[in-house]
């Protein structure tokens, strides 16, 4: 019989969980007043398992409609049974669209957000009309044509440490005081069968930063922007209407790095 309750008087342990989710129906990762974020649903499931509220901390936010196959979160809770039985309980209690992939017991100094050293995102652009089963996860270009070589050339301007104010959107509040400088060490534009994929790795990302980078690269590919304008926008540090964010559904958080990747990623 599946164990669905921890041992209340046991010593809390720190657990990290690697999870995947289809972001289509959720209001992003971070808890929301409407209770319909990925984090809300995970905490509801954990409360059922442990019999009391459990707070989770994620490696970072993803926006509404953005997917993940490599999101990481941690939580503290007592569990006196085999690790595999906890993972199975999570698989049973998590709602459709959210899947725990791997569970680890961590030392108390592990922190899903503060211990992270970088992230990898992948954006998928479908060349033509995507079939219904794929349409939730790609942005269909339909009849639009793109110049792959121009996109690849423009992508080089993002490499390095820059102020990405021109490629981010303010959420307001205390975020206005946050540094907009981020280090990006990989931006690849690849053709995979019927898709163009943009893979971005860096130390961290601002709100809508990756989607804005992809939107600008796509406009370069379609001839709406010149390649060198990417550098001009970066140096300006000013967001303009000429930088458009690509739709959320094409973006996926692929990996969180807790050790910096090598040059091959």
N, C-alpha and C positions, 0 to 999 in steps of 0.2 A: 504494500500500500504506500502511495506517495506521501512523504513527510512534507507538510505544508506549514510547519510552525517551528520556530527555533526554540532555544531553551532560555527563558527570560532571565534566570539568575546566572547564566554563563558570562564569561568575560567577553566583551565586544572584540571583534577582530576586524581588521580593515580588509575589504575586498575590492578588487578592481574587476570591472566587467567590460569586455569588448562586445559591442552590439552593432546591429545593423537595423536600419528602418527605411521604409518607404515614406517619405515626408509629405506625400500628396495630400493626405487628409488631416495632417497635424499642423498646429500653429507654431512650428519651429521646435527647437529643443527646449528652450528655457521656459520654466513655469509661467503660466498665464492666469489671469483672473478667471477666464472662462474654463480653466481646468483641462484644456484640450491640447496641451503641448506634450511632446514625447516624455519629458521629465515628469510631468504630472501623472501620466499613465504608468510609468515605471514605478514611481513612488506609491501609487495606489496598489500595484501588484505586490510590492515588497511589504506593504503593511498587512496584506492578507497572509503572506508567508510567515512574517515574524510576530504578528498579533499586536503591533504597535507602530506608530509612525517611524519611518526611516528616511533620513535626509540624504540625497545624492548630490554629488558635485561632478559636473561634466568637464571634459577637456576644453570646452568652449561652446559657443552658440552655433547653431545653424538656423537659417531663416525658414519661415513658412514655405513649404514646397521643396526644400532642399533635402536630399537623401544622404544616407551614410551607410558605409559598409565597415567603417573603422572608428566609430565614435567610442570613446572610453569614458567611463564614469566610476567613481568610487563611493563606498558607503561603509559605515561602521555598524556591525550587528553581531550578536552572539550566534554561533552555530556549532553544535557539538556533534554533528553527523558528518558523513563523508562529503567532501566538496562536490562530488558529482550529483549527490542528491539535492543540493541547493541549486545547482545549475538546472537540474530537471524540474524543480519546483518553479523556477523562474520561467523556463520554457512553457510550462503549463499555464502560468498565471498572466504572462505578458499578453497583451491584446494582439489581434491580427495586425500585421504591419510593423511590429517591433520584435526583433529576434536577438536574444542573448547568444553570443557565439562562443565565448571563452570566459572562464572565471578563474581568478587567481587570488590567493591570500597574500597580502602585502605587509611590509613593515609599516609602522605608524607614520613614518616620515614620507611615505608616498602620497602624492596629491595629484589627482587627475589633471587639474589645471596648472598648478604651479610647477609641477615636475616635467611638464611637456616642453620639448625643445624645438618642435616644429610640426608642420602638418603638410599633408599632400591632398590636393583636391583634383578632381578630374571633371571636365565639362565635355559633354557629348553633343555634337551637332550632327544631325542626320541629313545626309545628302538626298533630298527628295521627301517623300511622304512616309513617315514611320507607320508600321503596322500598329493596331490598337494595343497589343500586349507590350510594345516598347515605348509607346507615345508618352507614358507617364514619366519616363526617365531620360528622354532626349528632347532637344529643340529641333523640330523639323524645319529645314531650310526651304522645302517645297521647290519652287522654280528658281530660287536664288542660286547663283553661281559664285564661287569664291576662288580667289587666287591664293593657293596654299603657300607658294613661295613668298608672297608679300606678307602674309601673316607670320610666317617663320622669321622673316627679317625684322618685322616690327616687334616680335616677342623679345628680341635681344635687349631692347631698351629697358625692360622691366628688371633685368638681372642686376643684383647688387643691393646696396642699402640706399633707400630713397624715402623722401617724404611723399606718401601716397594720398595726400589730401585731394588731389584731382581725381582719384579713382576710389573714393569712399563717400559715404553718405552719413551725416551726423544723426545719431539717435536722440540728441539733445541731452540735457542734464549734465552730470559730472563728466560725461564723455568728451565734452568740449575741451577739458583740460588734459586729455590723454594725448600723448605723443603720437603723431601720425607717421613716424619713421618705422619702417619695417625692412627686414632683410629677406630678399627673394633669391634663392640659389638655382632654381630651375623653372623655366617656362618652355615647354615643348609643344609644338603643334604637329600632330601626327595624323596620318590617314590610315584608318583601320577599316578595311572593307568598304561599307557604305557610310562610314562616319568620319568626320574630322573631330579629333579629340584634343583638348587643351589641358595639359598636365602642369600644375603649378605647385611648387614646394617652397616653403619659406618658414621663417621663425614665428610668424603669426600674421593674422589678417584682420583688417578693419571691416566694419559693416559694409557689405556689398562690394568689397574690394575685388574679389575674384570675378564676380559677375560683371563688374565694370571693366576689368581688364579684358575679359572675353568679349564683351560688347564692343570695345574699341578695336580689338583684333579682328572681329567679324566685319566691322565697318571698313577696316583697311582691306580685308579680303574682297569686299564688294565694291571697292573704289570710292567709298564715301569719305574716307580719311586717307591722307598721305602717310607713308611709313614714318617719316621723321616727325610727324605731329605727335606721336606718342611721347617722344622726348620733350617736345615743347610743352605738352600738358603736364608732364611730371615736374618740370622745372618751374612752371607757373604756380604750382601748389594750390590751384583754384579749380573747383569743380564747375564745369560749364555744361550747358544743355547738349553740347556736341559729344559728350561722353554718356553713352546709354548703357544701362545694365542689362545683360542678357537675362532671359526668363529663369526663374528659380529651378524649374523642373529638370533642367539639363545638368545641374551641379550635384556632385556627390563628394562627401568627405571620405577619402579613401584610406588614410592612415594618419595616426598621431605618432610622432617620434618622441621617444623618451631617451634616446641616445641619438646624437646627430648622425644622419646617414652619410655614407661615403659618397664620393663624387659620382658614382653610378646610380645613386639613389636607392 
